[in-house]
Structures are given as C-alpha cells and as structure tokens.
C-alpha cells in the first residue's frame, strides 16, 4: 500500500480550503444545506444535483473529505484481502470531483491510468482543477469525462471500478444497469453508500448482483453466502474519522475538530482474494479486564459475539487496540 496516504489527505484538505475564497459563508452554507437535502432525499433523480461552480465548490469542501476517508477505508480492506495486487487502470463511476480517485492514489502506487466519469460538467471541471494541484502524476494526468450514469452506461475495461455515493441517486433500473456494467468492465470493484439502513440495502442488493455475475466478495464479508443480518432489524455499516473544516463547523454548528462518516460498502474481485476470517461489525466495547467484539464470521457461524479477556494474552491487547471494521483476529495474533 502507498505510505503517502496522510500526505494525500492533507494535500486534499489544503486544496479544498481555497475553494470557497470569494464565496460568502452564508451562501456556501445555504448551498451545502440544499445539496445535502437533495442527496438525502428519497426520490431518485435523472439529472445532476450539482448545478454550477458555487454548488460544486461548497459541496466539495463539505463532503469530499468524508467521501475520501470512507472510500479509502473500503479500498484498504480490498488491499488487505489481495496484498499482492494493485490496479493498473481505474474507472470512477459518478466520481464528481474525484474523491475516490484521490483515495485510490492514496492506497496504491498508481494506477497508471485513471478515468472519472460524471454527468455534471461543473463537478468534472473542479475535479480536474483540484487534481492539477496534487503532487501525484496519476491525479494530474487523470481523464475527466462527461457521461450519463444510468442505463446505457458503457465503461472501458479496467482493473478497478469504484462507485461511491452514486447508487442512491439512481432509479432501481438504473442501479441494476450500473452495477451490471461495473461487473462486466472491472476485475475488481468497490461500491460505497451512506451507512444508513437504505444505503446498506442498496449495497446488499449490489453484492448479490456481483456474486451472481461471477465475482467473489473480498470485503467486508468473510464469505459469499447470504448476509446473516435480518433486514429491518439491523444493517451493516462502518465508520471513518474525518477532520472537520471550518465549513463543517459553520453548517453543523459543531465545535469538534472531527466527525465520523458512516458508510456501507462491498469489495468484490474476479481474481483470488482472501476475505477476513471475521469482521468487527461494531465499535469494540472495552470493560474492566475484557473486550466484547461483535463479529460477522464464516458462513456457518454468521453473527457472533466474542469476549476477549486477559487470559487470552496477546489477543487481549489486540482486542483493546482493535477498531470497528477491522479483520479479526489480526494476523500477528492468529493461532
């Protein structure tokens, strides 16, 4: 994996920091609030939500760091499942200003070629501008192309296809078409949606579709069987820590320097990948002398709870240091 990830994140934040120069704070906050309402709405759209540069700049400054961190966490799980693999080519479907492309660049050295597809020309233009300020040759050389994201989408073949925070904007028919085309074109794909019950259901449907298309799940699931979660009772999601910008604090009225981005995802591949033996599905509960872990395990075990105590030696320390979303047990503690 690429050791420059913190530098990439810092570069992205500093570049985004200059986006709102000249845009009155009240206007920026109003644009963000309107766009959030659109993105969280229940009615799918057949037109781009981002209308002009002001919309794109405000929303990118507010949302791009969170999207970057969520996608980077999902990509890290894929990289962990396939440590000997890295993508030479990458296509980002509905990539907007390119947060997923920055996350791919932060995860691997490369790829050689990356293409961002979106239907909003203002988003593509700003994404190109942001990438030009990056120290990464891959980002500076990325192709930014306008495309209608939905039925009829035609993708170039690629080692990696990412589809982040897009499926919820589409009609069910368009969602099915986009996932099918991603499965056809990619050797590996990572799909990310908001960590809500609705976002989880979209990922669950896409996961079933990818398996039916002949791909194998690499993360977060330990197997390709039916998800053991009972729909309506719970949902699978994870969390990524995001540094808050001044715009975050203005819009949300919060004072913390960070927030947690909740997301659901699936990573699948056509090449050999080794899923986690189990995955921590909730934040570990640390008690005096013990740690409780909620786990999704092998197909025959499903959802389980593990209690790790001091008697487990090194595994106990690993459990105290473990985080939501990580594989369990960690390699150094296996056996």
C-alpha positions, -999 to +999 in steps of 0.1 A: +000+000+000+010+036-006+027+050+025+019+086+014-018+084+024-016+110+052+002+134+028-025+128+002-053+135+027-035+167+039-030+179+003-066+173-005-078+193+026-054+222+019-065+223-017-102+223-007-095+250+018-091+276-010-122+266-029-146+289-011-124+321-014-148+348-026-179+328-018-198+344+011-201+320+040-239+323+042-241+314+005-218+284+009-237+272+040-271+276+021-257+257-009-245+228+013-278+225+032-298+224-001-275+199-016-275+177+015-313+177+014-312+166-023-287+138-017-306+125+014-340+127-004-360+096-011-367+104-048-340+093-073-331+118-099-323+116-136-304+149-136-272+161-119-278+177-085-247+199-087-257+228-110-228+253-111-194+260-097-208+275-065-227+244-058-198+222-066-173+242-046-195+243-015-204+207-016-168+195-024-154+215+005-180+200+028-183+164+015-152+155-003-130+147+028-157+124+042-161+106+008-123+103+006-120+087+040-149+063+035-136+051+001-100+049+014-112+026+043-131+004+018-101+002-005-078-006+024-100-037+031-096-048-005-059-042-004-057-063+027-076-092+011-054-090-020-020-079-008-001-089-040-025-070-063-026-033-074-047-017-101-030-005-133-062+011-145-091+027-126-125+040-136-146+060-111-183+060-119-202+091-109-169+104-094-178+140-094-149+160-081-128+128-078-127+119-041-125+082-049-096+088-073-077+106-046-084+076-023-071+051-049-040+071-053-035+071-015-039+033-013-017+021-041+013+034-060-006+042-092-026+032-111-011+042-144-044+054-158-075+067-141-107+080-156-135+099-138-170+097-152-198+120-141-228+137-157-222+171-140-197+192-161-191+217-132-180+188-109-157+174-135-141+208-141-135+214-104-122+179-100-097+185-128-086+217-111-081+200-078-061+172-093-039+197-111-027+209-076-018+174-065+018+162-064+006+129-079+013+124-116-016+099-117-041+125-104-027+153-126-030+130-156-065+117-149-091+118-176-124+136-167-153+127-190-189+135-190-213+105-191-249+098-182-247+075-152-275+050-156-290+026-182-269+026-213-237+034-195-206+019-213-174+016-193-139+009-206-124-023-191-104-016-160-086-033-132-106-014-106-140+002-108-153+024-080-189+036-075-192+057-044-223+075-031-240+071-065-264+043-063-288+062-041-292+089-068-305+063-093-337+046-101-338+009-093-335+001-130-305+024-135-289+010-103-291-025-117-277-014-150-247+004-135-237-025-112-240-049-141-218-027-163-193-023-135-192-061-130-186-066-167-159-040-171-139-044-138-115-070-125-123-056-090-149-032-078-157-013-047-192+001-041-198+026-012-231+041+000-241+061+031-241+040+063-279+041+066-304+013+065-313+023+030-276+026+019-270-009+033-299-024+014-285-009-018-251-024-011-267-057-002-286-058-035-254-049-054-235-076-035-260-103-046-258-090-082-219-091-082-219-126-068-244-137-095-221-121-121-193-144-110-173-122-087-162-132-052-166-109-022-133-097-008-146-074+019-161-067+043-179-101+043-160-132+053-179-153+027-201-152-004-232-166+013-264-147+022-259-118+045-269-130+080-284-097+090-322-097+092-335-069+071-353-043+093-336-054+124-301-041+118-277-030+090-241-034+081-221-002+082-187+011+093-171+044+103-142+066+092-128+095+111-129+128+092-112+161+101-138+189+101-132+220+081-145+255+092-174+250+067-183+217+085-185+236+118-205+265+103-231+243+087-235+218+115-229+242+144-205+219+160-172+226+177-154+193+174-124+191+151-136+158+136-167+138+128-173+101+119-185+093+084-208+062+085-207+041+053-217+007+039-196-010+012-187-041-007-155-050-025-155-079-050-130-093-074-125-118-103-090-127-091-080-146-059-086-126-027-086-138+009-115-123+029-111-117+066-118-147+089-142-125+107-150-087+106-157-065+136-191-050+129-195-026+158-172-005+179-155-028+205-168-025+240-140-022+265-147-032+300-125-039+330-104-069+321-123-078+290-133-066+255-165-076+237-165-078+199-195-081+176-183-102+147-195-114+113-178-147+108-178-177+084-210-187+066-217-214+091-213-191+121-229-159+110-231-131+136-214-138+168-201-121+199-166-128+212-154-119+247-116-115+250-101-114+284-066-110+299-063-148+299-060-146+261-026-129+264-016-110+233-050-114+218-064-093+247-041-064+238-050-067+202-087-066+211-082-034+231-065-018+201-090-032+176-113-009+157-147-012+141-144-026+106-111-044+111-105-080+103-104-104+133-082-118+146-053-097+134-025-117+116+000-113+144-025-127+169-037-157+149-031-190+165 
